[in-house]
């Protein structure tokens, strides 16, 4: 893609790309889960506050 050769500084090996992708995808999945959990907690807190009024 960048016309990098094996001895170039920007060379990315196949194995490193594979393992890096897994970590990056897990990071993104965790971000989505955290966002959903935060939204659910916020909705629960709003419902709890509304029921105590």
CHARMM internal coordinates of N, CA and C (Angstrom, degrees):
IC EDIT
DIST 1 N 1 CA 1.4501
DIST 1 CA 1 C 1.5313
ANGL 1 N 1 CA 1 C 110.67
DIST 1 C 2 N 1.3248
ANGL 1 CA 1 C 2 N 117.02
DIHE 1 N 1 CA 1 C 2 N -47.27
DIST 2 N 2 CA 1.4626
ANGL 1 C 2 N 2 CA 120.49
DIHE 1 CA 1 C 2 N 2 CA 179.84
DIST 2 CA 2 C 1.5201
ANGL 2 N 2 CA 2 C 111.48
DIHE 1 C 2 N 2 CA 2 C -101.93
DIST 2 C 3 N 1.3215
ANGL 2 CA 2 C 3 N 115.54
DIHE 2 N 2 CA 2 C 3 N 9.10
DIST 3 N 3 CA 1.4567
ANGL 2 C 3 N 3 CA 122.27
DIHE 2 CA 2 C 3 N 3 CA -177.54
DIST 3 CA 3 C 1.5251
ANGL 3 N 3 CA 3 C 111.70
DIHE 2 C 3 N 3 CA 3 C 58.25
DIST 3 C 4 N 1.3216
ANGL 3 CA 3 C 4 N 116.28
DIHE 3 N 3 CA 3 C 4 N 33.95
DIST 4 N 4 CA 1.4615
ANGL 3 C 4 N 4 CA 120.84
DIHE 3 CA 3 C 4 N 4 CA 177.57
DIST 4 CA 4 C 1.5180
ANGL 4 N 4 CA 4 C 109.37
DIHE 3 C 4 N 4 CA 4 C -80.79
DIST 4 C 5 N 1.3122
ANGL 4 CA 4 C 5 N 114.17
DIHE 4 N 4 CA 4 C 5 N 145.68
DIST 5 N 5 CA 1.4623
ANGL 4 C 5 N 5 CA 120.50
DIHE 4 CA 4 C 5 N 5 CA 178.24
DIST 5 CA 5 C 1.5209
ANGL 5 N 5 CA 5 C 108.20
DIHE 4 C 5 N 5 CA 5 C -106.15
DIST 5 C 6 N 1.3305
ANGL 5 CA 5 C 6 N 117.20
DIHE 5 N 5 CA 5 C 6 N 164.75
DIST 6 N 6 CA 1.4645
ANGL 5 C 6 N 6 CA 120.77
DIHE 5 CA 5 C 6 N 6 CA -175.62
DIST 6 CA 6 C 1.5243
ANGL 6 N 6 CA 6 C 113.56
DIHE 5 C 6 N 6 CA 6 C -55.87
DIST 6 C 7 N 1.2983
ANGL 6 CA 6 C 7 N 118.81
DIHE 6 N 6 CA 6 C 7 N -30.12
DIST 7 N 7 CA 1.4669
ANGL 6 C 7 N 7 CA 121.00
DIHE 6 CA 6 C 7 N 7 CA -177.90
DIST 7 CA 7 C 1.5247
ANGL 7 N 7 CA 7 C 112.67
DIHE 6 C 7 N 7 CA 7 C -91.54
DIST 7 C 8 N 1.3219
ANGL 7 CA 7 C 8 N 117.94
DIHE 7 N 7 CA 7 C 8 N -2.20
DIST 8 N 8 CA 1.4639
ANGL 7 C 8 N 8 CA 121.41
DIHE 7 CA 7 C 8 N 8 CA 179.02
DIST 8 CA 8 C 1.5229
ANGL 8 N 8 CA 8 C 110.58
DIHE 7 C 8 N 8 CA 8 C -75.88
DIST 8 C 9 N 1.3251
ANGL 8 CA 8 C 9 N 115.01
DIHE 8 N 8 CA 8 C 9 N 156.98
DIST 9 N 9 CA 1.4550
ANGL 8 C 9 N 9 CA 121.07
DIHE 8 CA 8 C 9 N 9 CA -179.93
DIST 9 CA 9 C 1.5302
ANGL 9 N 9 CA 9 C 111.43
DIHE 8 C 9 N 9 CA 9 C -66.77
DIST 9 C 10 N 1.3154
ANGL 9 CA 9 C 10 N 118.62
DIHE 9 N 9 CA 9 C 10 N -29.02
DIST 10 N 10 CA 1.4583
ANGL 9 C 10 N 10 CA 122.20
DIHE 9 CA 9 C 10 N 10 CA -175.01
DIST 10 CA 10 C 1.5234
ANGL 10 N 10 CA 10 C 114.06
DIHE 9 C 10 N 10 CA 10 C -93.78
DIST 10 C 11 N 1.3150
ANGL 10 CA 10 C 11 N 117.48
DIHE 10 N 10 CA 10 C 11 N 9.36
DIST 11 N 11 CA 1.4602
ANGL 10 C 11 N 11 CA 121.29
DIHE 10 CA 10 C 11 N 11 CA 179.50
DIST 11 CA 11 C 1.5269
ANGL 11 N 11 CA 11 C 109.19
DIHE 10 C 11 N 11 CA 11 C -67.97
DIST 11 C 12 N 1.3160
ANGL 11 CA 11 C 12 N 116.34
DIHE 11 N 11 CA 11 C 12 N 133.76
DIST 12 N 12 CA 1.4595
ANGL 11 C 12 N 12 CA 121.79
DIHE 11 CA 11 C 12 N 12 CA 177.34
DIST 12 CA 12 C 1.5156
ANGL 12 N 12 CA 12 C 107.29
DIHE 11 C 12 N 12 CA 12 C -119.04
DIST 12 C 13 N 1.3165
ANGL 12 CA 12 C 13 N 115.86
DIHE 12 N 12 CA 12 C 13 N 120.92
DIST 13 N 13 CA 1.4539
ANGL 12 C 13 N 13 CA 120.01
DIHE 12 CA 12 C 13 N 13 CA 179.48
DIST 13 CA 13 C 1.5185
ANGL 13 N 13 CA 13 C 111.51
DIHE 12 C 13 N 13 CA 13 C -75.93
DIST 13 C 14 N 1.3061
ANGL 13 CA 13 C 14 N 116.05
DIHE 13 N 13 CA 13 C 14 N 155.49
DIST 14 N 14 CA 1.4577
ANGL 13 C 14 N 14 CA 121.03
DIHE 13 CA 13 C 14 N 14 CA -178.36
DIST 14 CA 14 C 1.5133
ANGL 14 N 14 CA 14 C 113.40
DIHE 13 C 14 N 14 CA 14 C -63.42
DIST 14 C 15 N 1.3250
ANGL 14 CA 14 C 15 N 117.05
DIHE 14 N 14 CA 14 C 15 N -40.10
DIST 15 N 15 CA 1.4630
ANGL 14 C 15 N 15 CA 120.66
DIHE 14 CA 14 C 15 N 15 CA -178.58
DIST 15 CA 15 C 1.5268
ANGL 15 N 15 CA 15 C 110.39
DIHE 14 C 15 N 15 CA 15 C -67.73
DIST 15 C 16 N 1.3145
ANGL 15 CA 15 C 16 N 117.42
DIHE 15 N 15 CA 15 C 16 N -44.21
DIST 16 N 16 CA 1.4663
ANGL 15 C 16 N 16 CA 119.97
DIHE 15 CA 15 C 16 N 16 CA 178.90
DIST 16 CA 16 C 1.5260
ANGL 16 N 16 CA 16 C 111.68
DIHE 15 C 16 N 16 CA 16 C -63.53
DIST 16 C 17 N 1.3054
ANGL 16 CA 16 C 17 N 116.18
DIHE 16 N 16 CA 16 C 17 N -37.65
DIST 17 N 17 CA 1.4577
ANGL 16 C 17 N 17 CA 120.07
DIHE 16 CA 16 C 17 N 17 CA 177.70
DIST 17 CA 17 C 1.5241
ANGL 17 N 17 CA 17 C 110.11
DIHE 16 C 17 N 17 CA 17 C -64.28
DIST 17 C 18 N 1.3229
ANGL 17 CA 17 C 18 N 116.00
DIHE 17 N 17 CA 17 C 18 N -42.63
DIST 18 N 18 CA 1.4621
ANGL 17 C 18 N 18 CA 120.20
DIHE 17 CA 17 C 18 N 18 CA -179.89
DIST 18 CA 18 C 1.5282
ANGL 18 N 18 CA 18 C 110.68
DIHE 17 C 18 N 18 CA 18 C -61.28
DIST 18 C 19 N 1.3230
ANGL 18 CA 18 C 19 N 117.49
DIHE 18 N 18 CA 18 C 19 N -50.56
DIST 19 N 19 CA 1.4629
ANGL 18 C 19 N 19 CA 120.26
DIHE 18 CA 18 C 19 N 19 CA -178.14
DIST 19 CA 19 C 1.5225
ANGL 19 N 19 CA 19 C 111.62
DIHE 18 C 19 N 19 CA 19 C -70.25
DIST 19 C 20 N 1.3132
ANGL 19 CA 19 C 20 N 117.19
DIHE 19 N 19 CA 19 C 20 N -35.41
DIST 20 N 20 CA 1.4681
ANGL 19 C 20 N 20 CA 120.39
DIHE 19 CA 19 C 20 N 20 CA 176.82
DIST 20 CA 20 C 1.5086
ANGL 20 N 20 CA 20 C 111.79
DIHE 19 C 20 N 20 CA 20 C -64.81
DIST 20 C 21 N 1.3181
ANGL 20 CA 20 C 21 N 117.03
DIHE 20 N 20 CA 20 C 21 N -36.27
DIST 21 N 21 CA 1.4597
ANGL 20 C 21 N 21 CA 121.21
DIHE 20 CA 20 C 21 N 21 CA 179.28
DIST 21 CA 21 C 1.5140
ANGL 21 N 21 CA 21 C 110.96
DIHE 20 C 21 N 21 CA 21 C -64.46
DIST 21 C 22 N 1.3255
ANGL 21 CA 21 C 22 N 115.83
DIHE 21 N 21 CA 21 C 22 N -40.88
DIST 22 N 22 CA 1.4576
ANGL 21 C 22 N 22 CA 120.44
DIHE 21 CA 21 C 22 N 22 CA -179.69
DIST 22 CA 22 C 1.5305
ANGL 22 N 22 CA 22 C 109.98
DIHE 21 C 22 N 22 CA 22 C -62.79
DIST 22 C 23 N 1.2989
ANGL 22 CA 22 C 23 N 117.16
DIHE 22 N 22 CA 22 C 23 N -44.28
DIST 23 N 23 CA 1.4664
ANGL 22 C 23 N 23 CA 120.75
DIHE 22 CA 22 C 23 N 23 CA 179.79
DIST 23 CA 23 C 1.5229
ANGL 23 N 23 CA 23 C 110.12
DIHE 22 C 23 N 23 CA 23 C -65.32
DIST 23 C 24 N 1.3138
ANGL 23 CA 23 C 24 N 117.17
DIHE 23 N 23 CA 23 C 24 N -43.06
DIST 24 N 24 CA 1.4612
ANGL 23 C 24 N 24 CA 121.12
DIHE 23 CA 23 C 24 N 24 CA -179.85
DIST 24 CA 24 C 1.5224
ANGL 24 N 24 CA 24 C 110.66
DIHE 23 C 24 N 24 CA 24 C -64.63
DIST 24 C 25 N 1.3226
ANGL 24 CA 24 C 25 N 117.68
DIHE 24 N 24 CA 24 C 25 N -43.77
DIST 25 N 25 CA 1.4639
ANGL 24 C 25 N 25 CA 120.37
DIHE 24 CA 24 C 25 N 25 CA 178.59
DIST 25 CA 25 C 1.5236
ANGL 25 N 25 CA 25 C 111.05
DIHE 24 C 25 N 25 CA 25 C -64.07
DIST 25 C 26 N 1.3256
ANGL 25 CA 25 C 26 N 117.62
DIHE 25 N 25 CA 25 C 26 N -39.83
DIST 26 N 26 CA 1.4598
ANGL 25 C 26 N 26 CA 120.37
DIHE 25 CA 25 C 26 N 26 CA 178.03
DIST 26 CA 26 C 1.5255
ANGL 26 N 26 CA 26 C 110.44
DIHE 25 C 26 N 26 CA 26 C -64.36
DIST 26 C 27 N 1.3162
ANGL 26 CA 26 C 27 N 116.84
DIHE 26 N 26 CA 26 C 27 N -39.45
DIST 27 N 27 CA 1.4622
ANGL 26 C 27 N 27 CA 121.62
DIHE 26 CA 26 C 27 N 27 CA 176.51
DIST 27 CA 27 C 1.5343
ANGL 27 N 27 CA 27 C 110.79
DIHE 26 C 27 N 27 CA 27 C -59.02
DIST 27 C 28 N 1.3330
ANGL 27 CA 27 C 28 N 116.35
DIHE 27 N 27 CA 27 C 28 N -45.67
DIST 28 N 28 CA 1.4656
ANGL 27 C 28 N 28 CA 120.87
DIHE 27 CA 27 C 28 N 28 CA -179.91
DIST 28 CA 28 C 1.5300
ANGL 28 N 28 CA 28 C 111.37
DIHE 27 C 28 N 28 CA 28 C -65.80
DIST 28 C 29 N 1.3351
ANGL 28 CA 28 C 29 N 116.56
DIHE 28 N 28 CA 28 C 29 N -41.91
DIST 29 N 29 CA 1.4652
ANGL 28 C 29 N 29 CA 120.20
DIHE 28 CA 28 C 29 N 29 CA 178.19
DIST 29 CA 29 C 1.5279
ANGL 29 N 29 CA 29 C 110.05
DIHE 28 C 29 N 29 CA 29 C -62.02
DIST 29 C 30 N 1.3109
ANGL 29 CA 29 C 30 N 117.06
DIHE 29 N 29 CA 29 C 30 N -43.64
DIST 30 N 30 CA 1.4595
ANGL 29 C 30 N 30 CA 120.43
DIHE 29 CA 29 C 30 N 30 CA 178.48
DIST 30 CA 30 C 1.5206
ANGL 30 N 30 CA 30 C 111.70
DIHE 29 C 30 N 30 CA 30 C -62.69
DIST 30 C 31 N 1.3147
ANGL 30 CA 30 C 31 N 116.78
DIHE 30 N 30 CA 30 C 31 N -37.00
DIST 31 N 31 CA 1.4566
ANGL 30 C 31 N 31 CA 120.77
DIHE 30 CA 30 C 31 N 31 CA 178.08
DIST 31 CA 31 C 1.5273
ANGL 31 N 31 CA 31 C 110.96
DIHE 30 C 31 N 31 CA 31 C -63.22
DIST 31 C 32 N 1.3219
ANGL 31 CA 31 C 32 N 117.03
DIHE 31 N 31 CA 31 C 32 N -42.91
DIST 32 N 32 CA 1.4601
ANGL 31 C 32 N 32 CA 121.77
DIHE 31 CA 31 C 32 N 32 CA 178.71
DIST 32 CA 32 C 1.5273
ANGL 32 N 32 CA 32 C 109.78
DIHE 31 C 32 N 32 CA 32 C -64.22
DIST 32 C 33 N 1.3310
ANGL 32 CA 32 C 33 N 117.13
DIHE 32 N 32 CA 32 C 33 N -44.89
DIST 33 N 33 CA 1.4606
ANGL 32 C 33 N 33 CA 121.02
DIHE 32 CA 32 C 33 N 33 CA -179.78
DIST 33 CA 33 C 1.5223
ANGL 33 N 33 CA 33 C 110.47
DIHE 32 C 33 N 33 CA 33 C -62.69
DIST 33 C 34 N 1.3365
ANGL 33 CA 33 C 34 N 117.55
DIHE 33 N 33 CA 33 C 34 N -43.69
DIST 34 N 34 CA 1.4583
ANGL 33 C 34 N 34 CA 121.02
DIHE 33 CA 33 C 34 N 34 CA 178.26
DIST 34 CA 34 C 1.5195
ANGL 34 N 34 CA 34 C 111.42
DIHE 33 C 34 N 34 CA 34 C -61.09
DIST 34 C 35 N 1.3142
ANGL 34 CA 34 C 35 N 116.42
DIHE 34 N 34 CA 34 C 35 N -40.89
DIST 35 N 35 CA 1.4634
ANGL 34 C 35 N 35 CA 120.74
DIHE 34 CA 34 C 35 N 35 CA -179.91
DIST 35 CA 35 C 1.5262
ANGL 35 N 35 CA 35 C 110.55
DIHE 34 C 35 N 35 CA 35 C -65.26
DIST 35 C 36 N 1.3332
ANGL 35 CA 35 C 36 N 116.95
DIHE 35 N 35 CA 35 C 36 N -42.66
DIST 36 N 36 CA 1.4565
ANGL 35 C 36 N 36 CA 120.72
DIHE 35 CA 35 C 36 N 36 CA 179.06
DIST 36 CA 36 C 1.5259
ANGL 36 N 36 CA 36 C 110.84
DIHE 35 C 36 N 36 CA 36 C -65.93
DIST 36 C 37 N 1.3271
ANGL 36 CA 36 C 37 N 117.17
DIHE 36 N 36 CA 36 C 37 N -41.23
DIST 37 N 37 CA 1.4622
ANGL 36 C 37 N 37 CA 121.29
DIHE 36 CA 36 C 37 N 37 CA 178.90
DIST 37 CA 37 C 1.5183
ANGL 37 N 37 CA 37 C 110.74
DIHE 36 C 37 N 37 CA 37 C -63.33
DIST 37 C 38 N 1.3186
ANGL 37 CA 37 C 38 N 116.39
DIHE 37 N 37 CA 37 C 38 N -40.94
DIST 38 N 38 CA 1.4626
ANGL 37 C 38 N 38 CA 121.01
DIHE 37 CA 37 C 38 N 38 CA 179.82
DIST 38 CA 38 C 1.5269
ANGL 38 N 38 CA 38 C 110.20
DIHE 37 C 38 N 38 CA 38 C -64.24
DIST 38 C 39 N 1.3225
ANGL 38 CA 38 C 39 N 117.34
DIHE 38 N 38 CA 38 C 39 N -42.29
DIST 39 N 39 CA 1.4613
ANGL 38 C 39 N 39 CA 120.91
DIHE 38 CA 38 C 39 N 39 CA 178.62
DIST 39 CA 39 C 1.5250
ANGL 39 N 39 CA 39 C 111.16
DIHE 38 C 39 N 39 CA 39 C -64.55
DIST 39 C 40 N 1.3350
ANGL 39 CA 39 C 40 N 117.48
DIHE 39 N 39 CA 39 C 40 N -41.90
DIST 40 N 40 CA 1.4554
ANGL 39 C 40 N 40 CA 121.00
DIHE 39 CA 39 C 40 N 40 CA 178.50
DIST 40 CA 40 C 1.5210
ANGL 40 N 40 CA 40 C 111.13
DIHE 39 C 40 N 40 CA 40 C -64.28
DIST 40 C 41 N 1.3317
ANGL 40 CA 40 C 41 N 117.14
DIHE 40 N 40 CA 40 C 41 N -41.66
DIST 41 N 41 CA 1.4601
ANGL 40 C 41 N 41 CA 120.76
DIHE 40 CA 40 C 41 N 41 CA 178.17
DIST 41 CA 41 C 1.5209
ANGL 41 N 41 CA 41 C 110.91
DIHE 40 C 41 N 41 CA 41 C -63.54
DIST 41 C 42 N 1.3219
ANGL 41 CA 41 C 42 N 116.38
DIHE 41 N 41 CA 41 C 42 N -40.32
DIST 42 N 42 CA 1.4561
ANGL 41 C 42 N 42 CA 120.55
DIHE 41 CA 41 C 42 N 42 CA 179.59
DIST 42 CA 42 C 1.5311
ANGL 42 N 42 CA 42 C 110.45
DIHE 41 C 42 N 42 CA 42 C -65.04
DIST 42 C 43 N 1.3264
ANGL 42 CA 42 C 43 N 117.28
DIHE 42 N 42 CA 42 C 43 N -44.09
DIST 43 N 43 CA 1.4657
ANGL 42 C 43 N 43 CA 120.81
DIHE 42 CA 42 C 43 N 43 CA 177.92
DIST 43 CA 43 C 1.5221
ANGL 43 N 43 CA 43 C 111.07
DIHE 42 C 43 N 43 CA 43 C -62.67
DIST 43 C 44 N 1.3348
ANGL 43 CA 43 C 44 N 117.31
DIHE 43 N 43 CA 43 C 44 N -41.88
DIST 44 N 44 CA 1.4548
ANGL 43 C 44 N 44 CA 121.21
DIHE 43 CA 43 C 44 N 44 CA 179.00
DIST 44 CA 44 C 1.5246
ANGL 44 N 44 CA 44 C 110.71
DIHE 43 C 44 N 44 CA 44 C -62.62
DIST 44 C 45 N 1.3284
ANGL 44 CA 44 C 45 N 116.49
DIHE 44 N 44 CA 44 C 45 N -43.15
DIST 45 N 45 CA 1.4659
ANGL 44 C 45 N 45 CA 120.39
DIHE 44 CA 44 C 45 N 45 CA 179.18
DIST 45 CA 45 C 1.5233
ANGL 45 N 45 CA 45 C 110.97
DIHE 44 C 45 N 45 CA 45 C -64.07
DIST 45 C 46 N 1.3181
ANGL 45 CA 45 C 46 N 117.65
DIHE 45 N 45 CA 45 C 46 N -38.83
DIST 46 N 46 CA 1.4666
ANGL 45 C 46 N 46 CA 121.09
DIHE 45 CA 45 C 46 N 46 CA 178.13
DIST 46 CA 46 C 1.5247
ANGL 46 N 46 CA 46 C 110.54
DIHE 45 C 46 N 46 CA 46 C -66.16
DIST 46 C 47 N 1.3236
ANGL 46 CA 46 C 47 N 117.21
DIHE 46 N 46 CA 46 C 47 N -41.31
DIST 47 N 47 CA 1.4673
ANGL 46 C 47 N 47 CA 120.71
DIHE 46 CA 46 C 47 N 47 CA 177.18
DIST 47 CA 47 C 1.5197
ANGL 47 N 47 CA 47 C 111.49
DIHE 46 C 47 N 47 CA 47 C -64.81
DIST 47 C 48 N 1.3156
ANGL 47 CA 47 C 48 N 116.40
DIHE 47 N 47 CA 47 C 48 N -41.31
DIST 48 N 48 CA 1.4708
ANGL 47 C 48 N 48 CA 120.65
DIHE 47 CA 47 C 48 N 48 CA 179.06
DIST 48 CA 48 C 1.5163
ANGL 48 N 48 CA 48 C 110.63
DIHE 47 C 48 N 48 CA 48 C -64.00
DIST 48 C 49 N 1.3214
ANGL 48 CA 48 C 49 N 116.61
DIHE 48 N 48 CA 48 C 49 N -43.00
DIST 49 N 49 CA 1.4619
ANGL 48 C 49 N 49 CA 120.72
DIHE 48 CA 48 C 49 N 49 CA 179.13
DIST 49 CA 49 C 1.5134
ANGL 49 N 49 CA 49 C 111.42
DIHE 48 C 49 N 49 CA 49 C -65.35
DIST 49 C 50 N 1.3240
ANGL 49 CA 49 C 50 N 117.56
DIHE 49 N 49 CA 49 C 50 N -38.01
DIST 50 N 50 CA 1.4600
ANGL 49 C 50 N 50 CA 121.55
DIHE 49 CA 49 C 50 N 50 CA -179.96
DIST 50 CA 50 C 1.5230
ANGL 50 N 50 CA 50 C 111.33
DIHE 49 C 50 N 50 CA 50 C -69.90
DIST 50 C 51 N 1.3164
ANGL 50 CA 50 C 51 N 118.07
DIHE 50 N 50 CA 50 C 51 N -33.63
DIST 51 N 51 CA 1.4605
ANGL 50 C 51 N 51 CA 120.25
DIHE 50 CA 50 C 51 N 51 CA -178.25
DIST 51 CA 51 C 1.5218
ANGL 51 N 51 CA 51 C 111.97
DIHE 50 C 51 N 51 CA 51 C -77.47
DIST 51 C 52 N 1.3274
ANGL 51 CA 51 C 52 N 118.08
DIHE 51 N 51 CA 51 C 52 N -21.70
DIST 52 N 52 CA 1.4654
ANGL 51 C 52 N 52 CA 120.09
DIHE 51 CA 51 C 52 N 52 CA 179.01
DIST 52 CA 52 C 1.5168
ANGL 52 N 52 CA 52 C 112.03
DIHE 51 C 52 N 52 CA 52 C -85.14
DIST 52 C 53 N 1.3151
ANGL 52 CA 52 C 53 N 117.54
DIHE 52 N 52 CA 52 C 53 N -11.92
DIST 53 N 53 CA 1.4718
ANGL 52 C 53 N 53 CA 120.59
DIHE 52 CA 52 C 53 N 53 CA -179.05
DIST 53 CA 53 C 1.4897
ANGL 53 N 53 CA 53 C 110.50
DIHE 52 C 53 N 53 CA 53 C -81.34
END
COOR INIT
IC SEED 1 N 1 CA 1 C
IC BUILD
